[in-house]
Amino acid sequence: MGYDRLASKRAINVSLNDDLVRQARLYTRNLSGTLEDLLGDFVDRERARRRDEDAVLDQVIDGFSLFHGEHGLLSDEFSLL
């Protein structure tokens, strides 16, 4: 995972559905650890999604710049400058 697992821990207030917590405790004895792992997975996925989104935007910008360099813009012929 992409975070420091040895970083200090701090208490925070989180409100969770009581029924969901009760059910989750049937499957884990360490709810805090499970939530930390799930949050770490979320952060990793979100970081990758945003990186991929940025890469797509970079490709679009590069393609537009290439088109503009070769053909100019359609509006260029109407420019008053």
N, CA, C and O atoms as a GROMACS GRO file, in nm:
protein
  324
    1MET      N    1   0.083  -0.118   0.000
    1MET     CA    2   0.000   0.000   0.000
    1MET      C    3   0.087   0.124   0.000
    1MET      O    4   0.204   0.120   0.038
    2GLY      N    5   0.029   0.231  -0.042
    2GLY     CA    6   0.105   0.353  -0.058
    2GLY      C    7   0.102   0.446   0.061
    2GLY      O    8   0.098   0.567   0.043
    3TYR      N    9   0.105   0.392   0.182
    3TYR     CA   10   0.111   0.479   0.298
    3TYR      C   11   0.205   0.418   0.401
    3TYR      O   12   0.237   0.299   0.396
    4ASP      N   13   0.249   0.501   0.493
    4ASP     CA   14   0.344   0.458   0.596
    4ASP      C   15   0.269   0.380   0.704
    4ASP      O   16   0.202   0.439   0.788
    5ARG      N   17   0.283   0.250   0.701
    5ARG     CA   18   0.213   0.166   0.798
    5ARG      C   19   0.267   0.183   0.939
    5ARG      O   20   0.202   0.144   1.036
    6LEU      N   21   0.386   0.241   0.952
    6LEU     CA   22   0.446   0.260   1.084
    6LEU      C   23   0.420   0.400   1.140
    6LEU      O   24   0.466   0.432   1.250
    7ALA      N   25   0.348   0.483   1.067
    7ALA     CA   26   0.317   0.618   1.115
    7ALA      C   27   0.235   0.607   1.243
    7ALA      O   28   0.164   0.509   1.265
    8SER      N   29   0.246   0.709   1.326
    8SER     CA   30   0.171   0.708   1.452
    8SER      C   31   0.021   0.705   1.422
    8SER      O   32  -0.025   0.748   1.316
    9LYS      N   33  -0.051   0.655   1.518
    9LYS     CA   34  -0.197   0.648   1.505
    9LYS      C   35  -0.258   0.754   1.594
    9LYS      O   36  -0.201   0.793   1.696
   10ARG      N   37  -0.375   0.801   1.552
   10ARG     CA   38  -0.447   0.897   1.635
   10ARG      C   39  -0.594   0.862   1.636
   10ARG      O   40  -0.648   0.807   1.540
   11ALA      N   41  -0.657   0.893   1.744
   11ALA     CA   42  -0.799   0.866   1.758
   11ALA      C   43  -0.877   0.972   1.680
   11ALA      O   44  -0.845   1.091   1.685
   12ILE      N   45  -0.978   0.927   1.609
   12ILE     CA   46  -1.068   1.018   1.537
   12ILE      C   47  -1.211   0.975   1.566
   12ILE      O   48  -1.236   0.862   1.609
   13ASN      N   49  -1.303   1.063   1.544
   13ASN     CA   50  -1.444   1.030   1.559
   13ASN      C   51  -1.501   0.996   1.423
   13ASN      O   52  -1.493   1.076   1.329
   14VAL      N   53  -1.560   0.879   1.412
   14VAL     CA   54  -1.624   0.835   1.289
   14VAL      C   55  -1.761   0.781   1.327
   14VAL      O   56  -1.775   0.701   1.420
   15SER      N   57  -1.861   0.825   1.256
   15SER     CA   58  -1.996   0.774   1.281
   15SER      C   59  -2.027   0.666   1.178
   15SER      O   60  -2.021   0.690   1.057
   16LEU      N   61  -2.059   0.548   1.227
   16LEU     CA   62  -2.090   0.435   1.140
   16LEU      C   63  -2.225   0.377   1.179
   16LEU      O   64  -2.268   0.387   1.294
   17ASN      N   65  -2.290   0.318   1.083
   17ASN     CA   66  -2.418   0.252   1.104
   17ASN      C   67  -2.400   0.141   1.207
   17ASN      O   68  -2.314   0.054   1.191
   18ASP      N   69  -2.480   0.144   1.312
   18ASP     CA   70  -2.466   0.049   1.422
   18ASP      C   71  -2.483  -0.096   1.375
   18ASP      O   72  -2.408  -0.184   1.416
   19ASP      N   73  -2.582  -0.119   1.289
   19ASP     CA   74  -2.605  -0.255   1.240
   19ASP      C   75  -2.487  -0.304   1.157
   19ASP      O   76  -2.447  -0.419   1.167
   20LEU      N   77  -2.432  -0.215   1.074
   20LEU     CA   78  -2.317  -0.251   0.993
   20LEU      C   79  -2.197  -0.286   1.081
   20LEU      O   80  -2.127  -0.383   1.053
   21VAL      N   81  -2.173  -0.208   1.184
   21VAL     CA   82  -2.062  -0.237   1.276
   21VAL      C   83  -2.082  -0.371   1.344
   21VAL      O   84  -1.989  -0.450   1.355
   22ARG      N   85  -2.204  -0.397   1.391
   22ARG     CA   86  -2.233  -0.525   1.456
   22ARG      C   87  -2.205  -0.642   1.362
   22ARG      O   88  -2.145  -0.742   1.402
   23GLN      N   89  -2.249  -0.629   1.236
   23GLN     CA   90  -2.224  -0.736   1.139
   23GLN      C   91  -2.076  -0.749   1.108
   23GLN      O   92  -2.024  -0.861   1.097
   24ALA      N   93  -2.007  -0.637   1.093
   24ALA     CA   94  -1.864  -0.642   1.061
   24ALA      C   95  -1.786  -0.711   1.172
   24ALA      O   96  -1.690  -0.784   1.144
   25ARG      N   97  -1.825  -0.690   1.295
   25ARG     CA   98  -1.755  -0.752   1.408
   25ARG      C   99  -1.768  -0.905   1.407
   25ARG      O  100  -1.689  -0.974   1.472
   26LEU      N  101  -1.866  -0.958   1.334
   26LEU     CA  102  -1.876  -1.103   1.319
   26LEU      C  103  -1.761  -1.157   1.234
   26LEU      O  104  -1.726  -1.275   1.244
   27TYR      N  105  -1.702  -1.070   1.150
   27TYR     CA  106  -1.599  -1.114   1.056
   27TYR      C  107  -1.460  -1.065   1.091
   27TYR      O  108  -1.362  -1.114   1.034
   28THR      N  109  -1.449  -0.971   1.183
   28THR     CA  110  -1.316  -0.922   1.221
   28THR      C  111  -1.314  -0.887   1.369
   28THR      O  112  -1.410  -0.834   1.423
   29ARG      N  113  -1.203  -0.918   1.432
   29ARG     CA  114  -1.184  -0.880   1.572
   29ARG      C  115  -1.116  -0.744   1.581
   29ARG      O  116  -1.114  -0.681   1.687
   30ASN      N  117  -1.060  -0.698   1.469
   30ASN     CA  118  -0.987  -0.571   1.467
   30ASN      C  119  -1.055  -0.477   1.368
   30ASN      O  120  -1.009  -0.462   1.255
   31LEU      N  121  -1.163  -0.414   1.409
   31LEU     CA  122  -1.239  -0.326   1.321
   31LEU      C  123  -1.154  -0.208   1.275
   31LEU      O  124  -1.161  -0.169   1.159
   32SER      N  125  -1.076  -0.151   1.364
   32SER     CA  126  -0.989  -0.037   1.327
   32SER      C  127  -0.890  -0.078   1.219
   32SER      O  128  -0.870  -0.005   1.121
   33GLY      N  129  -0.828  -0.194   1.236
   33GLY     CA  130  -0.732  -0.242   1.136
   33GLY      C  131  -0.797  -0.270   1.002
   33GLY      O  132  -0.741  -0.241   0.897
   34THR      N  133  -0.917  -0.328   1.008
   34THR     CA  134  -0.990  -0.358   0.884
   34THR      C  135  -1.027  -0.228   0.813
   34THR      O  136  -1.010  -0.217   0.691
   35LEU      N  137  -1.077  -0.131   0.887
   35LEU     CA  138  -1.111  -0.002   0.827
   35LEU      C  139  -0.987   0.066   0.769
   35LEU      O  140  -0.994   0.127   0.662
   36GLU      N  141  -0.875   0.057   0.840
   36GLU     CA  142  -0.751   0.117   0.790
   36GLU      C  143  -0.708   0.051   0.659
   36GLU      O  144  -0.667   0.120   0.565
   37ASP      N  145  -0.716  -0.081   0.652
   37ASP     CA  146  -0.681  -0.152   0.528
   37ASP      C  147  -0.773  -0.112   0.413
   37ASP      O  148  -0.727  -0.087   0.302
   38LEU      N  149  -0.903  -0.105   0.441
   38LEU     CA  150  -0.999  -0.067   0.337
   38LEU      C  151  -0.977   0.077   0.292
   38LEU      O  152  -0.987   0.107   0.173
   39LEU      N  153  -0.948   0.166   0.386
   39LEU     CA  154  -0.921   0.305   0.351
   39LEU      C  155  -0.792   0.316   0.270
   39LEU      O  156  -0.784   0.395   0.176
   40GLY      N  157  -0.692   0.237   0.305
   40GLY     CA  158  -0.568   0.234   0.227
   40GLY      C  159  -0.592   0.187   0.085
   40GLY      O  160  -0.537   0.243  -0.010
   41ASP      N  161  -0.675   0.084   0.069
   41ASP     CA  162  -0.711   0.035  -0.065
   41ASP      C  163  -0.782   0.144  -0.144
   41ASP      O  164  -0.755   0.163  -0.263
   42PHE      N  165  -0.873   0.214  -0.078
   42PHE     CA  166  -0.946   0.323  -0.145
   42PHE      C  167  -0.850   0.430  -0.193
   42PHE      O  168  -0.859   0.476  -0.307
   43VAL      N  169  -0.757   0.471  -0.106
   43VAL     CA  170  -0.661   0.575  -0.143
   43VAL      C  171  -0.576   0.529  -0.262
   43VAL      O  172  -0.553   0.607  -0.354
   44ASP      N  173  -0.530   0.405  -0.260
   44ASP     CA  174  -0.451   0.352  -0.372
   44ASP      C  175  -0.530   0.354  -0.503
   44ASP      O  176  -0.478   0.396  -0.606
   45ARG      N  177  -0.656   0.309  -0.498
   45ARG     CA  178  -0.740   0.308  -0.618
   45ARG      C  179  -0.768   0.448  -0.669
   45ARG      O  180  -0.763   0.474  -0.789
   46GLU      N  181  -0.796   0.539  -0.577
   46GLU     CA  182  -0.826   0.676  -0.616
   46GLU      C  183  -0.703   0.745  -0.675
   46GLU      O  184  -0.713   0.819  -0.772
   47ARG      N  185  -0.586   0.719  -0.616
   47ARG     CA  186  -0.462   0.775  -0.669
   47ARG      C  187  -0.438   0.725  -0.812
   47ARG      O  188  -0.401   0.803  -0.900
   48ALA      N  189  -0.459   0.596  -0.834
   48ALA     CA  190  -0.440   0.538  -0.967
   48ALA      C  191  -0.543   0.593  -1.066
   48ALA      O  192  -0.510   0.621  -1.181
   49ARG      N  193  -0.668   0.608  -1.021
   49ARG     CA  194  -0.774   0.661  -1.108
   49ARG      C  195  -0.741   0.803  -1.151
   49ARG      O  196  -0.757   0.839  -1.268
   50ARG      N  197  -0.697   0.883  -1.057
   50ARG     CA  198  -0.664   1.022  -1.090
   50ARG      C  199  -0.540   1.031  -1.179
   50ARG      O  200  -0.533   1.116  -1.268
   51ARG      N  201  -0.443   0.942  -1.156
   51ARG     CA  202  -0.325   0.939  -1.242
   51ARG      C  203  -0.365   0.903  -1.384
   51ARG      O  204  -0.317   0.964  -1.480
   52ASP      N  205  -0.453   0.803  -1.399
   52ASP     CA  206  -0.500   0.762  -1.531
   52ASP      C  207  -0.580   0.874  -1.598
   52ASP      O  208  -0.567   0.897  -1.718
   53GLU      N  209  -0.663   0.941  -1.519
   53GLU     CA  210  -0.741   1.052  -1.572
   53GLU      C  211  -0.649   1.165  -1.620
   53GLU      O  212  -0.673   1.224  -1.725
   54ASP      N  213  -0.546   1.194  -1.543
   54ASP     CA  214  -0.449   1.297  -1.583
   54ASP      C  215  -0.377   1.258  -1.712
   54ASP      O  216  -0.350   1.343  -1.797
   55ALA      N  217  -0.345   1.129  -1.725
   55ALA     CA  218  -0.278   1.082  -1.846
   55ALA      C  219  -0.367   1.099  -1.968
   55ALA      O  220  -0.320   1.138  -2.075
   56VAL      N  221  -0.495   1.071  -1.954
   56VAL     CA  222  -0.590   1.089  -2.065
   56VAL      C  223  -0.598   1.237  -2.102
   56VAL      O  224  -0.596   1.272  -2.220
   57LEU      N  225  -0.609   1.323  -2.001
   57LEU     CA  226  -0.614   1.467  -2.029
   57LEU      C  227  -0.487   1.514  -2.098
   57LEU      O  228  -0.493   1.597  -2.190
   58ASP      N  229  -0.373   1.463  -2.055
   58ASP     CA  230  -0.247   1.499  -2.121
   58ASP      C  231  -0.248   1.458  -2.268
   58ASP      O  232  -0.199   1.532  -2.353
   59GLN      N  233  -0.304   1.340  -2.299
   59GLN     CA  234  -0.313   1.295  -2.438
   59GLN      C  235  -0.405   1.386  -2.519
   59GLN      O  236  -0.375   1.417  -2.634
   60VAL      N  237  -0.516   1.427  -2.460
   60VAL     CA  238  -0.608   1.516  -2.530
   60VAL      C  239  -0.540   1.650  -2.558
   60VAL      O  240  -0.550   1.702  -2.669
   61ILE      N  241  -0.472   1.704  -2.460
   61ILE     CA  242  -0.403   1.832  -2.478
   61ILE      C  243  -0.294   1.819  -2.584
   61ILE      O  244  -0.279   1.907  -2.668
   62ASP      N  245  -0.218   1.711  -2.579
   62ASP     CA  246  -0.113   1.689  -2.680
   62ASP      C  247  -0.174   1.677  -2.819
   62ASP      O  248  -0.121   1.733  -2.915
   63GLY      N  249  -0.285   1.606  -2.832
   63GLY     CA  250  -0.352   1.591  -2.961
   63GLY      C  251  -0.404   1.724  -3.013
   63GLY      O  252  -0.391   1.754  -3.131
   64PHE      N  253  -0.462   1.803  -2.924
   64PHE     CA  254  -0.511   1.934  -2.964
   64PHE      C  255  -0.396   2.024  -3.007
   64PHE      O  256  -0.406   2.095  -3.106
   65SER      N  257  -0.286   2.020  -2.932
   65SER     CA  258  -0.169   2.102  -2.966
   65SER      C  259  -0.113   2.062  -3.102
   65SER      O  260  -0.074   2.148  -3.181
   66LEU      N  261  -0.108   1.932  -3.130
   66LEU     CA  262  -0.059   1.883  -3.258
   66LEU      C  263  -0.151   1.930  -3.371
   66LEU      O  264  -0.104   1.980  -3.473
   67PHE      N  265  -0.281   1.915  -3.352
   67PHE     CA  266  -0.378   1.959  -3.452
   67PHE      C  267  -0.364   2.109  -3.476
   67PHE      O  268  -0.362   2.154  -3.590
   68HIS      N  269  -0.355   2.186  -3.369
   68HIS     CA  270  -0.344   2.331  -3.381
   68HIS      C  271  -0.215   2.369  -3.453
   68HIS      O  272  -0.213   2.460  -3.536
   69GLY      N  273  -0.108   2.299  -3.421
   69GLY     CA  274   0.020   2.328  -3.488
   69GLY      C  275   0.016   2.300  -3.637
   69GLY      O  276   0.078   2.372  -3.715
   70GLU      N  277  -0.056   2.198  -3.678
   70GLU     CA  278  -0.062   2.159  -3.819
   70GLU      C  279  -0.170   2.234  -3.897
   70GLU      O  280  -0.151   2.268  -4.013
   71HIS      N  281  -0.282   2.260  -3.832
   71HIS     CA  282  -0.398   2.314  -3.904
   71HIS      C  283  -0.448   2.448  -3.852
   71HIS      O  284  -0.528   2.514  -3.918
   72GLY      N  285  -0.403   2.489  -3.737
   72GLY     CA  286  -0.459   2.608  -3.674
   72GLY      C  287  -0.598   2.577  -3.625
   72GLY      O  288  -0.642   2.462  -3.624
   73LEU      N  289  -0.668   2.680  -3.584
   73LEU     CA  290  -0.805   2.663  -3.538
   73LEU      C  291  -0.902   2.713  -3.644
   73LEU      O  292  -0.868   2.802  -3.722
   74LEU      N  293  -1.018   2.657  -3.647
   74LEU     CA  294  -1.119   2.702  -3.743
   74LEU      C  295  -1.150   2.849  -3.724
   74LEU      O  296  -1.180   2.919  -3.820
   75SER      N  297  -1.143   2.896  -3.605
   75SER     CA  298  -1.175   3.036  -3.577
   75SER      C  299  -1.063   3.131  -3.616
   75SER      O  300  -1.084   3.252  -3.619
   76ASP      N  301  -0.944   3.080  -3.646
   76ASP     CA  302  -0.831   3.167  -3.681
   76ASP      C  303  -0.862   3.255  -3.803
   76ASP      O  304  -0.819   3.370  -3.808
   77GLU      N  305  -0.935   3.203  -3.899
   77GLU     CA  306  -0.962   3.280  -4.020
   77GLU      C  307  -1.060   3.395  -3.993
   77GLU      O  308  -1.074   3.486  -4.076
   78PHE      N  309  -1.127   3.392  -3.880
   78PHE     CA  310  -1.221   3.498  -3.846
   78PHE      C  311  -1.167   3.595  -3.743
   78PHE      O  312  -1.237   3.688  -3.701
   79SER      N  313  -1.043   3.574  -3.702
   79SER     CA  314  -0.984   3.658  -3.598
   79SER      C  315  -0.965   3.801  -3.649
   79SER      O  316  -0.925   3.822  -3.763
   80LEU      N  317  -0.994   3.897  -3.564
   80LEU     CA  318  -0.976   4.037  -3.599
   80LEU      C  319  -0.839   4.088  -3.558
   80LEU      O  320  -0.808   4.204  -3.581
   81LEU      N  321  -0.759   4.005  -3.497
   81LEU     CA  322  -0.626   4.048  -3.451
   81LEU      C  323  -0.523   4.039  -3.559
   81LEU      O  324  -0.406   4.072  -3.535
   0.00000   0.00000   0.00000
